């Protein structure tokens, strides 16, 4: 995994997969905004052929990363609206 695909926060460090590394900046660009799975597939990974189930898997992985890094944010799923990165505090 390339060294550039790492996220650091308050002394904690986590390596990201290529797709997770592509997806996190997308969420950071639009905090508190909901995106449906189909919007995420079109906008975050426009060149990749991914399935909706894979979006859920990446959400789970990113939730763990946010927790490990103690970043004051969470990935929220709102039924009928989609996913959103919400900062606390």
N, C-alpha and C positions, 0 to 999 in steps of 0.2 A: 504494500500500500504506500503510495507516495507520501512523503513527509508533509506536503502542503494540504493534505486532507485531514487535518487535525483541528480540533476545537479545544480552546483552553479557556478556563474561567477560574479565577481565584485559586491558582495552583493546581487545579485538576486538569487532566489532559485526556482526550478521547480521540481515537482514530475513527474516521468515517469511511463507509463504502463510497464508491463513485456516485451512485444514485442518491444516497443520503446527503452527500456533499453538495449535489446539485439542488436538492430539495430544501435544505435548511435556509439558504439565502433567499429563496422564493418566499418562504414563510416570513422571514425577517423583513422583507421588503413590504409586506402587507400585514402588519400586526393587527390583531382584533378584527380582521376581515374573514368572513366565512367563504370557503371554496368547496364546491361539490367535488365528488370524486372525478367526474368527467372533466371539470374545469382544471383540476390538478393534473390530470393526465395530459391535457392539451397544452397547458401553460408551463408547468414545471419540468416536464419531460417530453417536449414536442417531438424529439427524434427517436424516442424509444417506444417500442410496442409493449406496453405493460397492461396487465389486467387490473380491474378494480380491487381484487383481493390483495394485490401487491401494495396498493396505496395503504390499506389497513396495516399491512405488515410493516411498512416503513414508518407509519405513525407510531406503532408500538415501539419500534427501535428508537425513534427520536424521543419518545417519552422517557425511555430509560436513560438516554444520553443526557437529557435535560436534568433528570434526577441525579445522575452520577456527578454531573458538573455543578449541581446546586444552583442552577440558573433560575432566577425567580420568574419562571414562565411555565405554562403548561399548554399542551395540545388538547384542545377541546373538540368534541364531536357534538354538534347540535342536530338532533334528528330533523330531517327535512331541509336542513340548510347546508351542512357540510362541516368541514374542519377549519379550525382557527387557532392561531398562536396567540395566547393571551398572557400578557405580562402582569405580574402581581405587584402590589405595593405601590 
